[in-house]
Amino acid sequence: QVQLVESGGGLVQAGGSLRLSCAASGSIFSINTMGWYRQAAGKQRELVADITSGGSTNYGDSVKGRFTISRDNAKNTVYLRMNSLKREDTAVYYCKLHSVLYGTVFDYWGQGTQVTVSS
């Protein structure tokens, strides 16, 4: 099993910055993708950004140029630096770890951390 623990959420004014962290522990395959998703009230969960163990990144259109994802493979930790935050970034942010082993998909989720952006 894999456990994901997120931290770093909170309340910030529009235009401000936050950094989220997600630490993974347990039976982690070395080749994986870690990422951040978010879900605003009344909306579907959406991809914010993800990063492979090799360092390739992918961003949702609404955060390109403002958010930066990074990871420390030695610590099994992924980070999300969020700059120029907008009210529409308000959501619960979830960390996800995705692995595929012998054709079997393993997806693990964190418990979520609230990010609230005030005007």
Phi, psi and omega in degrees: 000156180236137176245138178239128180237117181264153175206163174107355179287174179159196181256131180216151177281154176304137183093348181276187184227154173215156172233124176262147175231149177218117180255129179257143177217161180109209183275088185255125175284142187294330179262113183201170173239130175246146184202175178238134173237161176219154178222114176273160182303127178077006182238165178281156176293138182227154177290133171263304179193152172218165184213134179278168178295340176273353175101003177285137185243159180213134183234148170290149185301325186287347183244356181302134180087348181244325183252148177227127177258143177211168180211157175240102185296327180295330181258000183051045185232139176241145182237153173226111176268122183244115178247163177050049185294144179241162179301326181287356173276353179298126184181171166270127181258128183245139174268143180225140172240127184238128176222154174231125181228119181051042177082357179261130181271133175240118177238128178235144182236147170279179184277347179096149176224135185279132171240123180237125180249120181259155180272000000 
